[in-house]
Amino acid sequence: MNIKITKTTAPKAKPPVDSLGFGKIFTDHMFVMDYAVDKGWHDPQIIPYGPLALDPSCATLHYGQAVFEGLKAYKGADGNILLFRPYDNMNRINESNERLCIPKIDVDFAVEAIKTLVELDQEWIPNGEGTALYIRPFIFATDPFLGVHPAATYKFIVILSPVGAYYKEGLNPVKIYVEDEYVRAVRGGMGFSKTAGNYAASLKAQEEAEKKGYTQVLWLDGVERKYIEEVGAMNIFFKIDGKVVTPALNGSILAGITRNSCLKVLNAMGIDAKEARISIQEVYEAYENGKLEEVFGTGTAAVISPVGELCWAGKKMIINNNEIGPVSQMLYDTITGLQSGKIEDTFGFTVKL
């Protein structure tokens, strides 16, 4: 399919790098493609960024049939534009599509569409340290009909946003509240999918954690309420007695692409890292015994988020004297170095435009 391009006649002013924040500013253009049962995915185009016209009975507004992804583009020191693992993101959106009964997209074409859009809006890629062009592909049902069944029409859209640090703390350690009352997901549900409903389910606990002075929520399993799963916006890692562990994928945890990248980097560095089921009690006992050395989150938005404090059942755990640890720092330096082209990519993570 050929992508029709309609350029904006009113380009926006580029914002100062120090005012970016995360997800608040959007570029001049967006990619849009439609789906209909009798046509399949069709009519791909890039148009000026702007509002959408939706019927009030639009299926997604009532029944939440929507999925999304998040990845980034970077401008290297040599001027080349690099995407980080875009094929993995598009394969993962198809896994979410499968769970939510949304027609799959062609992965190669989707990556090509992202490349075309990023190339068109490449002047929006910021150059500051820790900045990037965030890419948000998403798909949602558009049927103008009230009824609980898979829709027959959909939109696939990609928007771009120049971003700074995800957390206001930057790379400084964040405070995490361990949630033991609310449940985000269970096996057999949609926890492994990147779907809007998963994030809506997390908002109440997130709101209450923020009132207590915590940045994010660490979720426990929805059945026994004792095994660690993930943080609302990232996967989680623990360094205990010299070894690194992250909760194993079990159907209710998102298979994070940064998570997978970190595991590959750790193994390449000869650091003992594994996926396993781990309870919050084990983490607390490691802390009490002086063996909990580092805790950090991983995700596209923040890349690496060192955790300086965990609060569980009223008990506070201060990790590594509330400072970033050596493994967290190494992973941040390595992953961001690969993303920006400063480090040679021997993993095959990056795609050059």
N, C-alpha and C positions, 0 to 999 in steps of 0.2 A: 504494500500500500504506500502511496505517496502522501507525504504530509503537506497539506496546504498551509502556507504561512501568511498571516495578515499582521503586518507590523503596526505598532501603536503610532498614532500621530501626535501623541502628547506624552513623551517620555518624562518620567519622574526624576527629580533631583536625587542623587546618591547621598545617603546619610553619612555623617562622620563615623569613623570606626568605633569611637568610644561611646556612641549612643545606640549601638545595635541591640543589645539585649538578646532575647531569643524568641523568634516566631512572631515578631510584632511588625516587621517591615517586609513588603513583598515586591518582587521585581515587576518589570513592565509587561511580561507575557506569561501565558499558561498554555499547557497542552490539554486538549479535550478530544475524547473519542467516545462514540456511542455504541450501544449494543441493542439489537432487537433479535428476537427469535428467528425471524425469517431472513435476516441479513448477517447475523453474527456481529463481530466487532467491525465497525465501519466508520467512514468519514473522519479520519484523524486530521486534526488541524491545530495550529498554534495561533492564538488570538490574543489581543490585549487583555491583560489581567482585569477582571471586573466581576460584578455580582452575577449570580445565577438566577434565572427565572424558574421557580418550582411551583407545581400545583400544590395547593394546601393539603391534598390527599396523598402527596408523594409518599410512597411506601416506606422509605427510610425514616421519615419523620415520625412514623407511627410504630414501626416494627424493627428498626435498628439494623437492617441488612446493609452493613457497611464495613469495609476493611481499609487499612492504610499501611504505608511503609514510611521509613525515614532513612535517608542516606545523605552523603555530603560530597560536594565538589571542592577541590582545592586548586590554587594556582601555585605551581612550584617556582623555585628560585630561577629556573631556566625559562619560565614563561609558559610551560606546558600546563594544561588543565588535566587534573587527575580525578577520576571517580573511584571511590573505595568499595569494592565488591558489589557492584550494581546487579550482576547476574544472580548473586545470592539473595539480594532483596526481592528481585522479581520472581525468583523461584519460591521464596517464602510467601509472597502475596498470593501465589497460586495455591499454596497449602491452606491459607486462610480462606481463599475463594471456595475451595473444596468443602471446608467445614460449614460455610455459610450459604452453600448452594448458589454461588455466583459463578458465571461462566469464566473459565480460565482465559488468561491473555497469553499471547505469544511472547515469550521471554525475550527473544532476540529483538523483536520489533519494539517492545517496551523500552529496552535499553537504548535502542537507536533513537526513539522519541525523546528520551531523557537527554541524550547527547546533543540532539538538535536544539532542544530548548535551552540547555546550558550554554551551548555555543552562541546562540542568539543573544542571551543575556549575560554573557561572560564579563562584561564591565561591572557587573554587580558583585563579582567575587571579591570579598575584602582581602586585604593584604596583611592586616595586623596579626600579631601573635595570638594563637588560639582561636582565630576566626575561620569561617568557612561559608560556603553557600549551601544552606540546608535544602534538601530536595524532598518534597512530600507528595508521593503518588497516592491516590486513593480512589476507591470504587464504591459506588452506592446505587441502590435500587431507585428507579424513577417512576415506576408504575403509578398512575393517578387512580388508585383503587384501594379501598379498605378491605383487607382480607388477609388472614395469616397463611401465606403460602409464598414460595419463591417467586420473585418478580420476573417479568418477561423483558424488561428494559432496564438498562444501566448506563451510567456514565463513568468513564475512567478519566481522571484529571491529574495533572501534575502541576504543582506550584513551587516557586522558589523563594527562599528568604535568606538574605545575608544575616549571619548570626555571630554573636560573641559567645561568652561563657553561658552555659545552661544555668548553673547555679551562681548566685551573687557571690558566693564564697570563692568562686573560681576553683583552683586546684587545692585550696585549703580544705581540711577535713570537714565533713558535714555531720550533723547529728541525726540519728535515725531512731525512730520509735518502733518497737516490735509490737505489732498488732495481735492481740489474742482474743478479741471479741468478734470483730467483723470478719467475713470471709469474702475473698475476691473470686476464687475459682476452685473447682474440684476436677479430678480426673473424669473424663467423659464429657466435660463441659467444653468451654471455648478458651480456656486459659492459655493454650499454646498458640492461639490465633491472635493476630494483631487486629482486633476488631474494636469498634467504638464502645460497645457495651462493657468490655473488660475495664476500661478506664472510668466509665461512669460508676461502676461498682466500687471503685477505689476512692471516690471523692469524699465520702463521709468520714472515713478513717483518716484520710489525708487532712481534712479540715480540722479535725480534733487534735491531730498530732501537731499541726502548726500552732494551735492555741497553746500548746504546752512547750513551744519553742523548738520543735523538731522540723527538719527540712523534708523528710520523706518517711514513708511507712515500710517496714519490713514485714512481709506477709508470711504466715505459717500455713501449713496444709489445712484444708477445709474440713477434714474428717477428725483427725486426732488432735489438731491444734498444737502440734509440737515440732513438726519437721519444717525446716526453713525452705522457703520457695524462692521468692524474688522481692525486690523493692519495686515500688510503683512504676518507676521510670527506668529501671535498670536491673540487670542480673547482679548477683552478689558473690564475692569470693572471700575466703578466710585463710590466713596463713597461721597455722597452728604447729608449734614445735618444728619449724623449718619446712613444713609441707603445706602446699596450697590445695584447697578443696573448694569446689563450687557445687551447689545442689544439682543432682542428676536430673535430666529431663524426664518428666513423668506424665506428660499430657496436660498438666496444668501450669507449666512454666514455659515462657517464650524462649525459643531457641535463638538467643541473641547472636547477631553476627559479630559484634565486638567481643562478646563472651567467647565465641569459637576462635576468633583471631588471637585473643589472649592465651587461650589454651595452647594454640599452635606455637606462639612465641615462647611461652614458658617451657614447653617441651624442647624447642630448638635451643634454648639457653641451658638446658640440662637441669632445670628446676623441677622438683617432684610436684606435679600437679595432676589432680584427678577429679572426676565427677563422682559424687557419692551422696547418698542420703545422710543428712546431718541434722541433728536436733538442736533446738535452742538451748536445751539443757547441757549438751556437749560443749557448746560454745561458751556458756557461762562457767562451766567447770574448768575449761581451758583458761579462761580469764582468771579465775580464782587461783589456779595453779601457776600463773605467770607464763603460760604457754601461748596465749592469744597475742600474736605479734603484729598482725595487720588485718584490716578489713577494708575492702574496697568494692565499689560498684563499677559495672561496665555497661556502656550503652552508646548508641550513635550520637546522641545529643551531647553528653558530657565527656565521652570517651572513657576516662577513668575518674571516679569520684572516691577519694580516700574517705574513710569513715573514722571520725575521731571519738564518737560516743554512740553507744547502743543503750537504750533503756528498755528493759524487759521486766514486767511485773513489779514495777517500782524500784528495780535494782539498776543502777547506772554502771556501765562498763566504759572506762576511759581507755582508749586504745592507743598504744605507742605515744603516750604523753600528749595526745591530741595533735600529733604531727604526722605528715605523710611519711610512709615507710619506704624502704629501698626498692621493694618489689613493685609497689604501686608507682613509684617514680620511674623505674625502668620501663614498665609497661606503657606509661603515658609517653615517655620520650620515644620509645620504639614505635608505637602505633602512630603517633602524630608525625614522626619522622618518615614512616612509610607513606602515610597519607599525603604528605607535602612533597615527597620525592627527595627529601634530604638524606634518607637512608635507602640503599639499594633494596629493591623489593625482590627477595629470593623466594617469597611465598606465592607470588602471582596474585596478590590482592588487588592491585591497582589497574585501572583501565584508562589509557591515555586517549584524549580526544584528538 
